[in-house]
Amino acid sequence: MANELILIVEDNEKNRKLLRDVLQIKGYRSIEAETGEDGVTLAMQHKPDLILMDYQLPGIDGIEAFRRIRNASETAHIPIVAVTASAMPEEAKKMKEAGFDGFQTKPINVKGFVQFVADFFSARAVK
């Protein structure tokens, strides 16, 4: 597969660079936002194949950005995966209840993350 467009919404520059570099090495294209508001705007403009959304962002948080993207008919279908440093069970439950399509913790395990993204697209292709 690969060549899919992935929107990375992450306020930490180092985390954003790591995600971008790992994805691009595997052939994915990426665009980036530092805030929830910018993430919503880029989602509306580019309609990526997948969104990786940090949970804690400046401005609106990841859950509010998620809701705005899901509430817009033109972006409601885009899968959104939460990427967060919080591995606490209550946080994971919150994200699952919000409707995120998946969950990855930071710091990411590069090999596991690459496999997660590949498996995510493979599973969607089968449907």
Residue frames relative to the residue before (quaternion, step in Angstrom):
aa qw qx qy qz dx dy dz
M 1.0000 0.0000 0.0000 0.0000 0.00 0.00 0.00
A 0.3755 0.7345 -0.5401 0.1665 3.55 -0.70 -1.19
N 0.6648 0.4687 -0.4308 0.3909 3.51 -1.44 0.10
E 0.4408 0.6679 -0.4766 0.3639 3.60 1.24 0.06
L 0.4088 -0.6974 0.5361 0.2431 3.55 -1.19 0.64
I 0.0703 -0.8023 0.5927 -0.0086 3.56 -0.75 1.11
L 0.2564 -0.7452 0.6015 0.1309 3.54 -0.89 1.04
I 0.1537 -0.7703 0.6162 0.0572 3.56 -0.78 1.10
V 0.0491 -0.7805 0.6233 0.0026 3.59 -0.64 1.12
E 0.2695 0.7511 -0.5229 0.2996 3.55 -0.11 1.38
D 0.3247 -0.7815 0.5009 0.1817 3.59 -0.73 1.02
N 0.6444 0.5076 -0.3307 0.4667 3.60 1.17 -0.39
E 0.4572 -0.7316 0.4392 0.2507 3.57 -0.54 1.22
K 0.6657 0.5027 -0.3131 0.4540 3.61 0.92 -0.85
N 0.6532 0.4993 -0.3154 0.4739 3.59 0.96 -0.82
R 0.6320 0.5346 -0.3211 0.4601 3.57 1.01 -0.86
K 0.6659 0.5047 -0.2976 0.4619 3.59 0.91 -0.95
L 0.6430 0.5203 -0.3265 0.4574 3.59 0.93 -0.85
L 0.6675 0.4911 -0.3047 0.4695 3.58 0.84 -0.95
R 0.6546 0.5205 -0.3048 0.4557 3.58 0.90 -0.96
D 0.6938 0.4888 -0.2869 0.4443 3.57 0.76 -1.03
V 0.6597 0.5065 -0.3067 0.4629 3.57 0.90 -0.91
L 0.6825 0.4848 -0.2913 0.4629 3.58 0.89 -0.91
Q 0.6883 0.4885 -0.2967 0.4468 3.59 0.87 -0.90
I 0.5925 0.5556 -0.3647 0.4553 3.60 1.08 -0.63
K 0.7148 0.4336 -0.2375 0.4946 3.57 1.11 -0.73
G 0.6385 -0.5917 0.3053 0.3860 3.58 1.26 0.23
Y 0.5063 0.6223 -0.4411 0.4024 3.57 1.23 0.17
R 0.3508 -0.6786 0.5935 0.2533 3.56 -1.23 0.49
S 0.0797 -0.8176 0.5688 0.0404 3.59 -1.06 0.58
I 0.1066 -0.7129 0.6862 0.0977 3.46 -1.39 0.48
E 0.2338 -0.8173 0.5217 0.0720 3.56 -1.10 0.64
A 0.0678 -0.7543 0.6518 0.0403 3.48 -1.28 0.64
E 0.3604 -0.7429 0.5296 0.1941 3.57 -1.14 0.72
T 0.7685 0.2688 -0.1521 0.5604 3.59 1.19 -0.44
G 0.6437 -0.5183 0.3980 0.3981 3.53 -1.28 0.35
E 0.6385 0.5358 -0.3245 0.4471 3.56 0.98 -0.86
D 0.6747 0.4776 -0.2944 0.4796 3.59 0.92 -0.91
G 0.6058 0.5565 -0.3479 0.4497 3.58 1.09 -0.68
V 0.6426 0.5088 -0.3152 0.4783 3.58 0.97 -0.87
T 0.6575 0.5204 -0.3078 0.4497 3.59 0.89 -0.95
L 0.6919 0.4704 -0.2838 0.4684 3.60 0.85 -0.95
A 0.6051 0.5460 -0.3553 0.4577 3.59 1.06 -0.69
M 0.6687 0.4969 -0.2934 0.4688 3.58 0.95 -0.90
Q 0.7000 0.4862 -0.2714 0.4471 3.60 0.94 -0.87
H 0.8229 0.2989 -0.1077 0.4711 3.57 0.82 -1.06
K 0.1819 -0.8198 0.5185 0.1612 3.61 1.22 -0.42
P 0.0232 -0.8487 0.5281 -0.0150 3.57 0.61 1.17
D 0.5914 -0.5807 0.4360 0.3506 3.54 -1.32 0.29
L 0.7803 0.0288 0.0121 0.6246 3.58 1.25 -0.51
I 0.1593 -0.7567 0.6247 0.1085 3.55 -1.16 0.66
L 0.1696 -0.7335 0.6517 0.0919 3.54 -0.99 0.96
M 0.0509 -0.8516 0.5192 -0.0510 3.56 -0.31 1.29
D 0.3598 -0.6930 0.5852 0.2187 3.55 -0.76 1.08
Y 0.4875 -0.6781 0.4747 0.2778 3.56 -1.09 0.69
Q 0.7710 0.2584 -0.1384 0.5653 3.58 0.91 -0.93
L 0.0872 0.7980 -0.5805 0.1364 3.53 -0.46 1.30
P 0.5277 -0.5809 0.4826 0.3889 3.58 -1.18 0.37
G 0.7325 0.3113 -0.2785 0.5375 3.58 -1.04 0.71
I 0.7901 -0.1743 0.1528 0.5674 3.57 -0.77 -0.96
D 0.4539 -0.6924 0.4856 0.2807 3.59 -1.02 0.75
G 0.7419 -0.4340 0.2906 0.4205 3.55 -1.33 0.13
I 0.6458 0.5177 -0.3331 0.4516 3.59 1.01 -0.71
E 0.6610 0.4833 -0.3153 0.4797 3.60 0.94 -0.79
A 0.6283 0.5121 -0.3370 0.4790 3.61 0.98 -0.77
F 0.6122 0.5505 -0.3277 0.4634 3.58 1.02 -0.86
R 0.6776 0.5016 -0.2929 0.4510 3.59 0.82 -1.00
R 0.6605 0.5084 -0.3138 0.4547 3.58 0.92 -0.85
I 0.6542 0.4991 -0.3106 0.4758 3.58 1.00 -0.81
R 0.6943 0.4773 -0.2716 0.4652 3.59 0.92 -0.89
N 0.6726 0.5069 -0.2990 0.4487 3.60 1.10 -0.59
A 0.6276 0.4981 -0.3411 0.4916 3.59 1.24 -0.19
S 0.4923 -0.7046 0.4200 0.2913 3.59 -0.62 1.10
E 0.6867 0.5032 -0.2997 0.4306 3.61 0.97 -0.76
T 0.7692 0.3047 -0.1883 0.5292 3.62 1.20 -0.28
A 0.4032 0.7590 -0.4462 0.2497 3.60 1.26 -0.09
H 0.6777 0.5177 -0.2813 0.4399 3.60 1.12 -0.65
I 0.5498 0.6441 -0.3973 0.3535 3.61 1.18 -0.39
P 0.3853 -0.7174 0.5242 0.2490 3.61 -0.76 0.97
I 0.1165 -0.7884 0.6035 0.0260 3.54 -1.04 0.89
V 0.1348 -0.7843 0.6047 0.0313 3.54 -0.78 1.13
A 0.3640 -0.7170 0.5558 0.2106 3.56 -0.88 0.99
V 0.0587 -0.7574 0.6500 0.0191 3.55 -1.01 0.91
T 0.1625 0.8216 -0.5177 0.1749 3.56 -0.42 1.21
A 0.5008 -0.6367 0.4983 0.3089 3.53 -1.24 0.50
S 0.6243 0.5500 -0.3365 0.4410 3.57 1.22 -0.33
A 0.0912 -0.8033 0.5881 0.0247 3.56 -0.54 1.16
M 0.3520 0.7525 -0.4873 0.2690 3.56 1.26 0.26
P 0.5678 -0.6356 0.4034 0.3329 3.61 -0.90 0.88
E 0.6561 0.5135 -0.3321 0.4422 3.61 0.98 -0.73
E 0.6273 0.5174 -0.3369 0.4747 3.60 1.11 -0.63
A 0.6398 0.5142 -0.3207 0.4727 3.58 0.96 -0.86
K 0.6371 0.5245 -0.3200 0.4655 3.58 1.00 -0.81
K 0.6320 0.5411 -0.3185 0.4543 3.59 0.99 -0.87
M 0.6895 0.4786 -0.2789 0.4666 3.56 0.90 -0.93
K 0.6328 0.5176 -0.3259 0.4749 3.56 1.03 -0.77
E 0.6672 0.4982 -0.2973 0.4672 3.58 0.94 -0.89
A 0.6202 0.5379 -0.3419 0.4572 3.60 1.10 -0.65
G 0.5508 -0.6481 0.3704 0.3734 3.58 1.18 -0.51
F 0.3092 0.7532 -0.5244 0.2492 3.60 1.22 0.28
D 0.4717 -0.7067 0.4665 0.2459 3.56 -1.09 0.76
G 0.7927 -0.0296 0.0195 0.6086 3.56 1.28 -0.12
F 0.2559 -0.7612 0.5875 0.0998 3.52 -1.36 0.20
Q 0.0198 0.7733 -0.6330 0.0310 3.58 -0.91 0.95
T 0.2894 -0.7611 0.5524 0.1785 3.57 -0.97 0.83
K 0.3195 -0.7038 0.6036 0.1956 3.52 -1.30 0.57
P 0.4924 -0.1949 -0.8482 0.0119 1.48 -2.07 1.32
I 0.5012 -0.6729 0.4499 0.3059 3.54 -1.00 0.81
N 0.3694 -0.6298 0.6293 0.2661 3.49 -1.31 0.53
V 0.4259 -0.7560 0.4237 0.2598 3.58 -0.25 1.26
K 0.6854 0.4777 -0.2954 0.4634 3.60 0.75 -1.00
G 0.6784 0.4870 -0.2887 0.4682 3.57 0.91 -0.91
F 0.6388 0.5323 -0.3197 0.4543 3.58 1.02 -0.79
V 0.6472 0.5108 -0.3149 0.4702 3.59 0.91 -0.93
Q 0.6633 0.4956 -0.3032 0.4717 3.58 0.95 -0.85
F 0.6101 0.5549 -0.3393 0.4524 3.59 1.04 -0.80
V 0.6829 0.4770 -0.2910 0.4705 3.60 0.84 -0.97
A 0.6547 0.5053 -0.3161 0.4650 3.61 0.90 -0.88
D 0.6656 0.4931 -0.2972 0.4749 3.58 0.93 -0.90
F 0.6110 0.5619 -0.3453 0.4379 3.56 1.04 -0.80
F 0.7074 0.4393 -0.2679 0.4845 3.60 0.83 -0.94
S 0.6157 0.5447 -0.3480 0.4506 3.61 1.04 -0.70
A 0.6592 0.5091 -0.3006 0.4646 3.57 0.94 -0.92
R 0.6661 0.4974 -0.3045 0.4650 3.59 0.97 -0.80
A 0.6347 0.5389 -0.3323 0.4431 3.59 1.07 -0.71
V 0.6386 0.5429 -0.3160 0.4445 3.58 1.13 -0.68
K 0.6266 0.5773 -0.3327 0.4042 3.58 1.08 -0.74
